[in-house]
């Protein structure tokens, strides 16, 4: 197949081809750019394979386009050149041989077909010539074009060898299948299950990078279903896999919390690009298997699952090498709070209860409210509609009270420093106790959220505490 006319629109390929000719190097564009081009998708990342030294061609190309943004990785024989709109990576064609304990292969020079053979999937092994004698010719030794047309993910080599050599490719298979709406070919799918334990040699950083890419897909639940069915999820995120299943007692069953979680994840994905809010969706019910109880006359309960789940977040983030500072704290907080708005919808709500959720959620209040709306997954459509109506009324009341009581990004009007200076006391538990009394009085509506009433109340409660 010749796609010369189409790629001729990209001047960058002409420049690369001419640079290659001057150096006596045969050059080809390969991988994701070719795949996306054939799918009528745009791509700004270009991979160039060179029959020879890729870094030499990269340096010549950078000079030709006046780019000073060139990074050479001599140890890997690759180089990256950044232009105004593109990132172009150059690599010499090579063969790879893997050892059992490592994802890092032994590398030697190879042919174009050798380089295509080392690619993860047939759809990523397609290459197009940038050489004048066969400009625009598509090289497809493994049927990648046919797989692209039939929407199939398949490996060039025996899939068990491919996945055993580089287990990260199992996660990439899941991601590409979900991203493009493709089917993972049966033999390839079975090979993921057969070699899933090999994922243990992949670094947590690489695993979480792939997970995050899956989480940010438009319908991420499909990726997690693949991970579950192949057994990868049981290794990567066993806490989530443990949520699957329904317990029955005296004919009373609870909903499958795993599938509920996936539905919530999709709901959040439809409304927000905030990856950490999507992580809240994944982890919000993570402690339900640990807190599940059947109580006679009540049914299935999961008391305290939000608090226990919140305490599980740091360990999960640490294991996956996810950010352990503000991002983790955000997820931890919203997991802990996710039941609170739901409880307010179902009960008579006091101003005090609303003030507390506003203050506890702080700047993340809108995210919490959005998430809780996404957490409504009942199959009873009328029940869902009624719940959303009630929830909308609650949101309106929250907004009103937040504004009326000046609670946005709230801090108690009397600080610890003011307490210490006014009472002549040193830092310690007493300061915290007095400050908390003032805080509770404001939230309970005993005093307004203003400095003077708060200061007077501080003086009053301090006397009571000190005279005890």
C-alpha positions, 0 to 999 in steps of 0.5 A, spaced: 500 500 500 502 507 498 500 512 502 505 517 499 500 523 497 497 523 504 504 523 508 506 528 503 502 533 506 507 533 512 513 537 510 517 534 516 517 527 513 520 530 507 525 533 511 527 527 515 527 523 508 532 528 505 536 528 512 537 520 511 539 520 504 544 525 505 547 520 511 546 514 507 540 512 512 534 508 510 528 511 514 521 509 516 515 512 520 513 507 525 508 505 530 502 510 533 503 515 528 502 511 522 496 507 526 493 514 528 493 516 521 490 510 518 484 511 523 484 518 521 486 521 528 491 526 529 498 525 533 503 529 535 508 524 537 512 521 531 517 515 531 522 514 526 526 508 525 533 508 522 537 502 519 543 505 522 544 510 528 538 513 529 542 519 534 546 521 527 539 522 524 536 526 530 542 531 530 541 532 522 534 533 523 534 538 529 539 542 525 535 542 519 529 545 523 533 549 527 531 546 533 535 546 540 531 541 543 534 535 542 535 530 547 540 524 546 540 517 550 546 514 548 545 508 552 539 506 549 541 509 542 535 513 541 534 521 541 528 526 541 527 532 538 522 537 539 519 542 534 514 547 535 508 542 534 511 535 534 516 531 538 520 526 533 523 520 536 529 517 533 531 510 534 536 505 530 532 498 527 534 493 532 533 486 535 531 485 542 532 479 547 529 478 554 532 475 560 526 472 565 527 477 571 528 483 567 524 488 562 530 491 559 532 487 553 539 485 550 539 489 544 543 489 537 542 492 530 537 489 526 533 490 520 526 493 519 522 487 520 526 485 526 524 492 529 517 491 527 517 484 530 519 487 537 513 492 537 507 490 542 501 489 537 500 488 530 497 495 529 503 498 532 508 495 527 506 498 521 511 503 518 511 507 512 518 509 508 521 516 507 526 514 502 525 517 495 525 510 491 519 507 495 516 513 498 510 512 502 510 505 501 506 501 507 510 495 510 505 491 514 509 484 515 504 481 520 497 483 518 496 490 522 492 493 517 487 488 517 487 488 524 486 495 524 480 494 519 477 489 524 478 492 530 483 487 533 489 487 538 494 482 537 501 481 538 506 480 532 509 474 536 506 469 540 503 473 545 505 469 551 512 470 549 511 478 548 507 479 555 513 474 558 518 479 555 515 485 557 509 484 561 507 492 561 504 490 554 498 486 558 496 493 560 497 497 554 493 491 550 487 493 555 488 500 554 488 500 547 482 495 546 478 500 551 481 507 548 479 504 540 473 500 542 477 494 539 477 486 541 483 483 544 484 477 540 482 470 543 489 467 544 492 474 546 487 475 551 488 468 554 495 469 554 494 475 558 491 471 564 496 466 563 502 470 564 499 475 569 504 474 574 509 477 570 506 484 572 510 483 578 517 485 575 514 491 572 515 498 576 509 501 580 511 507 577 510 504 570 503 500 572 500 507 575 502 510 569 498 505 565 492 505 570 492 513 570 491 513 562 486 508 563 482 512 568 482 518 564 479 514 558 472 516 556 469 510 559 474 507 564 470 501 566 471 497 560 479 497 562 477 495 569 473 489 566 478 487 562 483 487 568 478 483 572 477 478 567 484 477 566 486 477 573 491 483 573 486 487 577 487 482 583 495 483 583 495 490 581 489 493 586 487 487 590 482 491 594 478 493 588 478 486 585 475 483 592 469 488 592 466 483 586 461 478 588 454 478 592 453 476 599 446 473 600 443 472 607 436 469 608 434 471 601 437 478 602 442 480 597 446 486 597 448 490 590 455 488 587 460 493 590 465 492 584 460 493 578 457 499 582 464 502 583 465 502 575 458 505 574 460 511 579 467 511 575 464 512 568 459 517 571 464 521 574 468 521 567 462 523 564 462 530 568 469 531 570 477 530 567 479 531 574 483 524 575 483 524 582 476 525 583 476 519 578 480 515 583 475 517 589 470 513 585 475 507 584 476 507 592 470 510 595 467 503 597 474 500 598 473 498 605 466 495 604 468 488 604 471 489 610 465 492 614 460 488 611 455 485 616 448 482 616 444 485 622 437 482 623 431 487 622 436 491 618 439 487 613 446 488 610 450 494 613 457 497 611 458 501 618 464 506 618 466 504 611 468 511 609 472 512 615 476 505 614 476 506 606 479 513 607 485 510 612 486 505 606 488 510 601 495 512 603 497 505 603 494 504 596 497 510 593 504 508 597 504 502 593 502 504 587 507 510 587 502 515 586 503 522 589 503 522 597 502 529 598 496 534 596 493 529 591 493 523 596 490 528 601 484 530 597 482 523 595 483 521 602 478 526 604 473 525 599 473 518 601 472 520 608 466 525 606 462 521 601 457 519 605 455 525 608 451 529 603 447 522 602 446 522 609 443 529 609 439 527 603 435 522 607 434 526 613 431 532 616 437 537 615 439 542 620 443 548 618 448 546 623 449 539 619 450 543 613 455 548 616 459 542 618 459 539 611 461 546 608 467 547 613 469 540 613 469 539 605 472 546 604 475 548 597 473 541 595 465 542 596 463 542 589 467 536 587 464 532 593 457 534 591 459 532 584 461 526 586 455 524 590 451 525 585 455 520 581 454 515 586 447 514 585 446 508 581 440 505 582 436 501 577 430 504 579 429 510 575 424 513 579 428 512 585 434 515 582 429 521 579 427 523 586 433 522 589 436 527 584 431 532 585 432 531 593 439 532 592 438 538 587 434 542 593 440 540 598 445 543 593 441 549 593 441 550 601 448 548 601 450 554 597 445 559 600 448 557 607 455 557 605 454 564 602 449 567 608 454 564 614 460 566 610 463 559 610 467 559 603 474 557 605 472 558 612 477 559 618 475 560 625 475 568 626 479 567 633 486 564 631 490 560 636 495 566 636 489 571 639 487 566 644 494 565 647 496 573 647 489 574 650 489 569 655 497 569 656 498 562 655 503 557 651 501 553 646 498 546 648 492 542 648 488 548 652 489 552 646 486 547 641 480 545 646 478 553 647 479 554 639 475 547 638 469 550 643 469 556 639 468 553 632 463 548 635 459 554 637 459 557 630 457 551 627 452 550 631 449 557 630 450 559 638 454 565 635 455 568 629 461 567 624 464 574 626 470 576 630 467 580 636 462 574 638 467 569 637 472 573 641 467 574 647 465 567 647 472 565 647 473 569 653 467 565 656 469 558 655 476 559 657 474 561 664 469 555 664 475 551 662 480 554 667 476 554 673 474 546 672 
